[in-house]
Amino acid sequence: MKFLLGLTGSIGMGKSTTAALFLARGCAIWDADKAVHQAYSVGGSAVIEVNKILPEVVTNGMVDRKKLKEIVLESPKVLAEIEAIIHPLVKQSRKSFIEKNTSNILVFDIPLLFELNTQLKFDAVACVTVASEIQEERVLSRSGMTKKHLDVIISKQLSSAEKLARSDYIIDTTSIKSAELCVEKILKNIEERQKNA
């Protein structure tokens, strides 16, 4: 029986690193950001629909995510229109991943898991966490990222405390070692749950 584990956490908390730790231990990983990226690339399922409402962000047959981000940050109305296109496509990608995968444990890397109310689709949810100073340091080291942009992103997400309170598992990503220990403990617990199911 497949176990579906949602993996979430605020920006810069170490979700991608943690997903890689699950992958290295034999879990299959579905990444929401990658699904969006594919939908926006050449031949992607979102390109034609986005072109109908925002032709200026489509160049060379693909959606320019940088241009789109700038417009969306300015206009909540446009954001709602884009979400109406992208969310069903991402949902379909996730469904297809579940159907095609044979691993015992499937991990779903979804930044906005609680915000989009998808937690009920999973058997359990794990949330990554780290001190806010480390989070800020990590995010601001990314190219093109500013404190202002980070504040906008954080303001649109549930607080880290709220995400942690609503999760079944907590993963401390202060160091790789601490993250590894948490991941191993979670996998052990899931295996126990599968045995007793």
C-alpha positions as CSV (number, residue, x, y, z in Angstrom):
1,M,0.0,0.0,0.0
2,K,1.3,3.4,-1.0
3,F,1.8,6.0,1.7
4,L,1.4,9.6,0.6
5,L,3.4,12.1,2.5
6,G,3.0,15.9,2.0
7,L,6.2,17.9,2.5
8,T,5.8,21.6,3.1
9,G,7.4,24.6,4.8
10,S,8.0,28.3,4.2
11,I,10.6,29.6,1.7
12,G,14.2,29.0,2.6
13,M,13.3,26.4,5.3
14,G,15.1,23.5,3.5
15,K,12.3,21.7,1.6
16,S,14.4,20.8,-1.5
17,T,17.3,19.5,0.5
18,T,14.9,17.4,2.6
19,A,13.1,16.1,-0.5
20,A,16.6,14.9,-1.8
21,L,17.1,13.1,1.6
22,F,13.8,11.2,1.1
23,L,14.8,10.4,-2.5
24,A,18.1,9.1,-1.5
25,R,16.3,6.7,0.9
26,G,14.1,5.2,-1.9
27,C,11.0,7.4,-1.8
28,A,9.5,8.8,-5.0
29,I,9.3,12.6,-5.1
30,W,6.7,14.8,-6.8
31,D,7.7,18.5,-6.9
32,A,4.9,21.1,-7.3
33,D,7.3,23.8,-8.5
34,K,8.7,21.4,-11.2
35,A,5.1,20.6,-12.3
36,V,4.4,24.4,-12.7
37,H,7.7,24.9,-14.5
38,Q,6.8,22.1,-17.0
39,A,3.4,23.6,-17.6
40,Y,5.0,26.9,-18.5
41,S,7.8,25.6,-20.7
42,V,7.7,25.1,-24.5
43,G,4.8,22.8,-25.3
44,G,3.6,23.0,-21.7
45,S,-0.1,22.6,-20.9
46,A,-0.5,26.1,-19.6
47,V,1.1,28.1,-22.4
48,I,-1.9,28.5,-24.7
49,E,-4.3,29.5,-21.9
50,V,-1.9,32.0,-20.4
51,N,-1.3,33.5,-23.8
52,K,-5.1,34.2,-24.1
53,I,-5.1,36.4,-21.0
54,L,-1.5,37.7,-20.9
55,P,0.2,37.5,-24.4
56,E,3.0,39.8,-23.2
57,V,4.4,37.1,-20.9
58,V,4.6,34.4,-23.6
59,T,7.9,34.5,-25.6
60,N,9.3,31.8,-27.9
61,G,6.4,29.5,-27.0
62,M,6.9,29.5,-23.3
63,V,5.8,31.6,-20.3
64,D,8.4,34.0,-19.1
65,R,8.1,33.3,-15.3
66,K,10.0,36.5,-14.4
67,K,7.6,38.7,-16.3
68,L,4.6,36.8,-15.0
69,K,5.8,37.2,-11.4
70,E,6.1,40.9,-11.8
71,I,2.6,41.3,-13.2
72,V,1.1,38.9,-10.6
73,L,2.7,40.8,-7.7
74,E,1.0,44.0,-8.8
75,S,-2.5,42.5,-9.5
76,P,-4.4,40.0,-7.4
77,K,-7.1,39.7,-10.2
78,V,-4.4,38.4,-12.6
79,L,-3.1,36.0,-9.9
80,A,-6.6,34.5,-9.5
81,E,-6.9,34.0,-13.3
82,I,-3.4,32.4,-13.5
83,E,-4.2,30.1,-10.6
84,A,-7.5,29.0,-12.2
85,I,-5.3,27.8,-15.2
86,I,-2.4,26.3,-13.3
87,H,-4.0,24.6,-10.2
88,P,-6.0,22.0,-12.2
89,L,-3.0,21.2,-14.3
90,V,-0.8,20.7,-11.2
91,K,-3.5,18.5,-9.7
92,Q,-3.6,16.3,-12.8
93,S,0.2,16.0,-12.7
94,R,0.0,14.8,-9.1
95,K,-2.8,12.3,-9.8
96,S,-0.8,10.9,-12.7
97,F,2.3,10.6,-10.6
98,I,0.4,8.6,-7.9
99,E,-1.1,6.3,-10.6
100,K,2.2,5.6,-12.3
101,N,4.5,5.2,-9.3
102,T,5.3,1.9,-7.6
103,S,7.3,3.1,-4.6
104,N,5.9,2.4,-1.1
105,I,6.3,6.0,0.0
106,L,5.5,8.9,-2.2
107,V,6.6,12.4,-1.1
108,F,4.9,15.5,-2.4
109,D,7.0,18.7,-2.2
110,I,4.3,21.4,-2.0
111,P,5.2,24.9,-0.7
112,L,1.6,26.0,-0.4
113,L,0.2,22.7,0.8
114,F,-1.9,24.2,3.6
115,E,-2.7,27.5,1.8
116,L,-4.3,25.5,-1.1
117,N,-6.0,23.2,1.5
118,T,-4.5,20.0,0.0
119,Q,-3.4,18.4,3.3
120,L,-6.4,16.1,3.3
121,K,-5.1,14.4,0.1
122,F,-2.2,12.9,2.1
123,D,-1.8,10.2,4.8
124,A,0.4,12.6,6.8
125,V,2.2,16.0,6.4
126,A,5.8,16.8,7.3
127,C,6.9,20.4,7.7
128,V,10.5,21.7,7.5
129,T,11.6,24.4,9.9
130,V,14.7,26.5,10.8
131,A,15.2,29.7,12.8
132,S,14.0,32.8,11.0
133,E,17.5,34.3,10.9
134,I,18.8,31.2,9.0
135,Q,15.8,31.3,6.7
136,E,16.4,34.9,5.8
137,E,20.1,34.3,5.3
138,R,19.4,31.4,3.0
139,V,16.8,33.2,0.9
140,L,18.8,36.5,0.5
141,S,21.8,34.5,-0.8
142,R,19.7,33.5,-3.8
143,S,20.3,35.6,-7.0
144,G,17.8,38.4,-7.6
145,M,16.2,38.0,-4.1
146,T,15.6,41.1,-2.0
147,K,14.3,41.6,1.5
148,K,11.2,43.3,0.1
149,H,10.4,40.3,-2.2
150,L,11.0,37.9,0.7
151,D,8.6,39.8,2.9
152,V,5.9,39.7,0.1
153,I,6.3,35.9,-0.2
154,I,6.1,35.4,3.5
155,S,3.1,37.6,3.8
156,K,1.2,35.4,1.4
157,Q,2.0,32.2,3.2
158,L,0.7,30.8,6.5
159,S,3.1,31.5,9.4
160,S,5.7,28.8,10.0
161,A,4.2,28.3,13.5
162,E,0.8,27.6,12.0
163,K,2.2,25.1,9.5
164,L,4.1,23.3,12.2
165,A,1.0,23.1,14.4
166,R,-0.9,21.5,11.6
167,S,1.7,18.9,10.6
168,D,2.2,15.3,11.7
169,Y,6.0,15.4,11.5
170,I,8.5,18.2,12.0
171,I,11.9,18.3,10.3
172,D,14.6,20.5,11.7
173,T,16.9,21.6,8.8
174,T,19.4,23.6,10.9
175,S,22.0,21.1,9.6
176,I,22.1,18.2,7.2
177,K,22.6,15.9,10.1
178,S,19.5,17.1,12.0
179,A,17.4,16.8,8.8
180,E,18.7,13.3,8.1
181,L,17.9,12.2,11.7
182,C,14.3,13.5,11.3
183,V,13.8,11.9,7.9
184,E,15.0,8.5,9.1
185,K,12.7,8.7,12.1
186,I,9.8,9.6,9.9
187,L,10.5,6.7,7.5
188,K,10.7,4.3,10.4
189,N,7.4,5.6,11.7
190,I,5.7,5.3,8.3
191,E,7.0,1.7,7.9
192,E,5.5,0.8,11.3
193,R,2.2,2.4,10.2
194,Q,2.2,0.4,7.0
195,K,2.9,-2.9,8.9
196,N,0.0,-2.2,11.2
197,A,-2.4,-1.0,8.5
